[in-house]
Amino acid sequence: MSFSPQTAPEKLTTADQVGVHNRLMVPLSLIMLIAFVIRMVAAFFSKGFAFHDDHFDVITIAQHWLYGLPSWLHEPMPPRHSMFYAGIHYGLFYLMESVGITNPDTKMTLVRVLHGLYSLLIVYYGYKITERLSNQANARIVGLMLALMWFMPFMSVRNLVEMVCIPPYLAAFYFMLKQDDRKRNWHYLWAGALFALAFVFRYHAALFLGGAGLVLLYRRQWKDIIWLALGFVLMATLIQGTIDLIFFDYPFHSVVTYFFYNADNAYNYSTGPVYRFLLTILGFIVPPISVYLLLGYSRTAKLAPMLFWAGLLFFVVHSLFPNKQERFILPLFPLIMILGVIGWQDFVRTAKFWQHRKKLQAASWTFFWVLNIVVAVAMSFTYTKKSRIAPLVYLSEKQDMDAVLLEFGNSSMKQPPLYYLNRLAAEFHEYHFNSKRDWDEYKAGKPLPQDFAMTYSLNGEKSLDSLQTELSLYPYQPDYVVVVGQKDMEERMQRINSLYPALELETTITPSLYDRVLHFLNPRVHKDEHVRIYRIQDKN
């Protein structure tokens, strides 16, 4: 790998000072290939979904629109999730089904492949930004971290807006850095448009724009601010403003509703102390390297002020807000890696302490890389939520199924991912589909399809009388019973048999290795969810 003549001496000198990385001569093309391979492995083998939102507020909604259900579209208030992102999936599903791809597992595999390819932009722009701010040696480290950090391949193929918003905001910073070299104000126009694209995926991404804008304001770069704001307003209005004007009351109605809702419900979700996200960062990046990177980040305020203050603003706002779910902080990790590596490697190069402790530095990085690569590969083969998905995939092949009963024992009832039944289906509760309005409007427009299926739920807190009342309201009677978990099986089966005496065990679905490990580590939170599927022999 050759270096440019202008910078070769400095880059080689710096590279020789970075301990275990002194022989790291991996070109960008090879880094991109590594990132591609592990993401494609994850796309094909890491089935399932990670969180509630990445399935029920993306995939479920897109499939509902394909069925003709007006989910989100005729509610009095806009949804608290990206309609633009769900709409992209609607378009993907429409194209797939138009060419005969209807199997839900196959459709999700293609979705994961596309997300994996898209996420390569994170690696590319992370590398290019680091190279522009520092040197190729540091860029290689950052590129490999973004490619192989233990959670990056797994999260990159999930339907998480927290991950999807990263490529456009990184590209925006790259355009601004290019402008600093070429003095072309229109680069800020493109940067503003890219920040807007990140924003319509995840509203919180506007904090990155806010941090960068504060630096421009401090520098009094008025023309750059105008171009940046113009690009943001035009793109955000074109996408989010148009969506809200068509389906709701006024442009950016969704944004206003989102922030009012979160202000009113700040303490109704997962909360934690102000330092919770600091601990998340330290744990996710793996100590002691995570400590090194945070120290390195703190040294880059003058080198890369827009990136530094953008990341700091994002971190502070999320730390101060009560609702603290770990996935919220995911967009920040690339900036921590970029600035953290640059700042830390520069510190190591000049610090006498580390000049005499190169073995400790090398051991820290060796531990980091071994652990991350092993876990990244393992996570790429992880089937998450298998106990909730696999039974429905199995039942999707039962063409004569009218309904299914989900039995959870003494555990709480979980929302089934009905997308995997590969037919229009509803979960019985007070509101059907996403709302009673969706149900009523669908029935008013056209009759239910012949393969429509209803799902009913039962657990220890729900009486058989309540279940029988539900069953009496509809003609859709269960053909199958899905029993989740293994605890108190004798008592539970006696209860089910009192309602359906003739049951035939069809198959048993075992949890994935990932789910078994979680159960072993924390059995109180992560239950043993072996699943048994019984066919009801005589519904009468």
N, C-alpha and C positions, 0 to 999 in steps of 0.2 A: 504494500500500500504506500503510495507516494504522497508527500505533502507539497503544498504550494511553496514556491521559493521564498515568498515574502514572510511566511510564518513558521517555516520548518524548524529553525533553531529553538524558538521559544516552546513550540509544541513538544519537541523531543525532550527538552529539558524538563518541562512540566511532567511529562509522562514518566520520566525516570524517577520522579519523586513520589509516586502514588502507590507504593507498596506492591500489593498483590496485582495491581493493574499495570505494572511497568512493561509487561509483554502483551498487553491487550491490543492486538492489531486487527480487530474485527471490522471489516468495512460495513457501511450502511446497508449495502445489498444483502449481506449475510445476516445482519440483524433483522432486516425485514423478512427474510426467509424463515428465520427461527420463529419470529412472531407469527408469521402466516401458518407454519406447520402446527404449532401448539394450539392456535385458535381454531384451526380446522379439526383437530382432534377433539377439542371441546365442543365444536359445533355438531359433530356426528355422535359423540359418545356421552356428553354431559346433558342429558335430557332434564326436563322438569323446569321449575321456576324457583327463584330465590326468595322473593317476597310476595306479599299479597298484590301490591300495586303492579308489578311487572307482568302479572297474568290478568287479573280481574279488571284492571283499568286500562289495559291495552288490547290483549288478545280477545278477551270476552266481548269487549265493546265492538271491536272490528268485525268479529264473527256475527254479532247481533245485527249490525248494519247490513251484513250480507244476507241475513235471513229476512230482513225487512223490518226488524224491530227498531223503533225510534229511540233507543237508549241515549240519554243525555240531550237529545235534540229538542225535546219539547218540555223540558223541565222549567219551572219558573225561574230557577237560578242556574247559571253556568256550572259545569263540573269543575272540580278542583284539580284536574289533570289535563294534560295536553291533548286537545282534540286534534291538533295538527299531527302529532305522533300516532295517535290511534287511526287517523285518516290515512296515513301512509300504509299502515298494516291492512286497512280495508282495501286499498288499491292493490297491495300485494296478493291478498287472498282472492280478490276478484280475478286477477290475472291467472293465478294458479288454477282456480276452479274452472276458468274458461278454457284451459287446455287439458282438463281432466284430472288435475291433481287435487283430490278431495280428502285423502287420508290425513287426519289431524297431526299424526306424528311426522309424516313426510313434510307437511306444510311448515311445521315448527323447525324441522331440520334445515329447510331452506332459509327460514327467517334467521336462524342462528348463523348460518353460513354468511349471509349478507351482513349481519352485525359484526361478525368476525373480520370480514374484509374492510368494512367501514372503520373499525377500531384500529386498523393499521395506520390510519392517519395520526393517531395519538403518538405512536412510536416515531413516525416520520417527523412530525412537527416538534416533538420533544427533542429529537436529535438535532434538527436544524436550528432550533432556538438556542440550544446549548452551544452548538458550534459557533453561532454568530456572537454569542456573549462571551465565549471562552475559547475552547480549542477542541480538536478532534478527539483527543484522549478522553476528555470529560464527556463529550457527546456520545462516545461509544458506551461509556458506563451508563449514562442516562438511557440510551436506546435499549440496552440490554435489560435494565431495570424495568422499563415500561413494557418490554416484551415478555419478561419472565417473572416479574414480581408475583408471588404466589396467588394473589386474588385477581390479577389483571386478565389472564385468559378466560377464567371462569366468568367473571363479571362482564367481560367484553361481549360475550355472546348472549347475555340476558337482555330482556326488554326493559332496561333501566334508563330512565331519562337522565339520571345522575351520571351515567356513563356516556350516553348519546350526546349530551351537551358539550363534552370535552373537546372533540375535534374542531368544531367551529370556533370556540373561544381561543384555543391554542393557535389556530390559523390566524385569528385576528391579531394576536400579539406578534406573530411572525410578520404580518404585513406592516405593523407599526414599527418594528425593528428595521425592516427593509426601508421604510420611509426615512428613518433617521440617517440611513446611509445615502439615499438618493435625493432627499429633499423634495419629494413629490407628495403634495397634500392629498391627492386623490387616493393614495394608499389608505388614508384614514377613512375614506368613504367605504372602501371594501371592508376595512376592519369593523366599522360600525355595523355594516350589514351582517357580518359574521357573528358579532356579538348578539345581534337581534335574533339570528337563527338559533344560537345557543339559548337565548331567552325564551323563545316560544316552545322549546323542548322543556326547559326547566327555568322557571321564573327567577330563582335565586342566582342564576348565572349573571344577572344584571349587576350583581355586586362586583364582579370582576371589571366590568365596564366602569362602575363607580370609582373603584380604586385607581384605575388608569386615568380616568377623567380628572380626579383630584390632582394628580401629578401634572397633567397638562395645564390645569387651572393655576397651579402654583408657579409653573414656568411661564404663564401668560401666553401660551401658544394658541391664540384665539382662532386662527384659521384652521388649525388642526382640530380644535374642539368643534368648530362648526361642521367640518367635513365628517367627523366621527358621529356627531349627533344626527346629521342629515342621513347618513347611511343607516343608522339604527332606526330612526323614525320611519323611514321609507320601507325598510324590510319588515319591521314589526307591524306596521300598519297594513302592508300588503298581505301578511299571513294572519296574524292574530286579530287585527282590526277588522279584516274582511269576514273572518269566521264569526266573530261576535256580532257584527252588524247583520249577518244573514240569519243567525239562529237565535240571537238574544236581543237585548234592548239597544245597545250602543257599542261603538268600538272600544275594545279593551274592558268590556264588562267582566270577562273572566278574570282578568288581573285584579280588578277592584274587589270582586267577590272573594277571590283567593286570599287576599291579605286581610280582609275583614273577618273571614272565617277563621283563619289562623290566629288572629288576635283574640277572638272570642273563645277559641278552643285550645289555647296554648298549653294548658295543663291537662288536657284530656287524652293525651297520648303518652308515649314513652318520654319520661323526663329524667333529668339527672343534674349533678352539680356542674358548675361553670367549667370545671376542668375535665369534664367527661370526654370531649373530643380531643383534648391533648393526650389523654390516655389511649384513645382509639388510634391516634396517629403513631404514638410510640409503640403500640402493640402490633398494628398492621404492618409497619415497615420493618419490624423486628429489631429489638435492641441487640447490641449497642449501636448498630448502624443508624437506627432511627434517631438516637441521641445525637450522633455525629451530624446527621443531615439537618436537624433542627438548629444546631449550633451554626452550621454552614449557612443556612437560610438567613439567620440573623445578621450575617456579615455582608449581605448583598444589596442593602438599601440604596447605596450609591451606584453600584454597578448596573442594576436593573430596577430602577425605582418603580416603573409602572407595574411590572410583574410582582415585585415585592409588596407594594401597598395593596394591590388587587387581592393577592392571596391573604394578606393580613386582615383586610377588611372582611373578606369572606369568612375567615376563621373566627374573628371577634364577634360578628353578628350571629353566627350559628352557635357560638359558645354562650352568648348572653340570652338567646331565645330558649324558653323552657323545653320545647319539643326537641328531643335529641335522639334521633334514630341514626344508627351508625352509617347507613347508606347516604345520608345527607352530606357527609363530608367527603365522599368519593371524588367529586370534581376537583378538590384541592390537591390531591396526591401528585399529579404531574408537576405542578409548580414547586412542591416541596422537593421532589426528586431533582428537578432542573436546577433550582437555586441552591438546594442543599448540597448537591455534588460539587457545583462550582465553588461555593463558599468554603466547603470543608477541604477540598483538595488544595485550594490556595492556602488555607490555614496550615495544613500538614506540611506544605512545601517550605513554610517560613518558621514553623514552631520548633524550637530546640527540643521540647519534650518529645515530640513524635519523631524527630530525627534519630533519637536514640532508642526508639521503641518500634522499629519497623516490623518486628515479628508479631507484636501485639496487634498492630494495624492489619497485617496480613491475615492473622488468625480471625480477626473480627469479620473481614470480608469473606474469608473462606467459609466460615460458619453461615454467614448471610446467604451466600450463593448456593451452598449445598441444601440448606433448609428450604429456600425459596423454590429451587428447581424441583426438588422432590415433591413438595406440596403442590406446586403448580401442575405437575404432571398428574398427580393423584386427583386433584380437583377437576382436571380436564376429562376424567373418566367418571365423574360423580353424577349420579342420577338423583337429583333433589326432589323431594315431595313424591317419591315413587308410590308410597302407600295411598296417596290421593289420586294419582294419575293412572297408574297401571290398571287398577280395577275397572276404570271407565274405558280405557283402551280395549280391555278384554270384552267388556259388555257392548262396545260399539259394533262388534261383529254379530250380535244377536239381533237379527232383523225383526223378530217377533216380540220384542220386549216393549211392554206398555209403561212400566214403571219399575223403580228399584227402591228398596228400603236400605238406608245406611244406618247401621247400629254401632254406637260408639262406647257402649258400656257406661262407666262412670266418668268418662272424659267429656270435655266440652265438644259440642257439635261443630264441625268445621265445614265451611262453605265448599261444596264440591266444584272442581273445575270442569263444568259440564261441556265445555268446548270439545273435550276428548271423547264424548259420546258420538260425535260426528253426526249429529242431528239436532233439530230444535228441541230443547229440553228446558224444563223449569224446575226450580227448587220450591217445594211447598213451604211457605211461611206467610206472614201477613201480606207481604207484597211479592208479587211474582216477577220474574226476570229482574230488572234493575228497579222497577217501580210498578205499582198497580196501573199507572197511566200507560206504561209500555204495553202491558198485558191487554188492557181494554182497547187501546188503539189498534193493536195487532188483530185482535179478534173482530173488531169492527171492519177492518179492511179486507180480511180474507180468512178462510177456515184454517184450522190447524192442519199441518201435513199428517199423512197417515202414519209416518214413523215417529211422530211426536212422543216424547217420554217425560214422565213426571218423576221427581225424586222426593222421597220422604225421609225424615231423620228421626232417630230415637236414641235417647240415652237415659241414664239413671234418674235424671231430674224430670223426665217427661213420662207421664203415665200412659199405659196402653189405651185407656179410654180416650185420651186426647188424640192419640194416633188414629184410633178407629173413627173418631169424629172427622178428622182430616180426610181419611180414606172414603168416607161416605159422601164427601162433597163433589167428588169427581169420578168419572168412569174409569180412570186410569189406575189399575190395581197392580201391585208389585208382582213381578215374575221372578225377581231375584232379591236375595238379602246379602248385603255386604257387611261382614262383621269385622270391625277394626280393633286390633289389639288382642292380647292373650290373657289378660287378667280377669279373674272371676268368670271364667268361661262357662262353668256348669250352671251357675245361677243365671247368667245371661241367656244361655241357650234354652233353659226351661221357660224363661219369659217369652222368648221368641216363639218357641214351640206351642205355647198356649194360644198363640194367634195363628201360627202356621205349623200344624203338626207334621206335615210331610215335607221334609227338606232333604235335598240331595247335594252333598258337597261336590262342587264342580272343579274348583282349583284353589290353591293357596299361593299367595303372593308374598314373598319375603322382602323385607326392607333392603335398601341398597346398603353397601358397605359404609357409605357416608352417614346414613341415618342410624346405622348400628353403632358407629363410633360416637355419634352425638348422644345416643341413649346411654352408652357406657359411661361417658364423661359426665352427663347430667340427666339421670333418669327421671328426676322430678319434673323437668321441663320438657324433655324429649322422650316421649313415650315409645314403648316397643309396639310398633304398628305392623305386625304380621296381619295379613288380611285373608280372610276366608270368604269365598263366594259360594253361596248356596242357591240352588234353583228350587223354587216353590213348586211342588208336584201337583197340588190341588188347591187352587185359589178359592174354591168354593167351600 
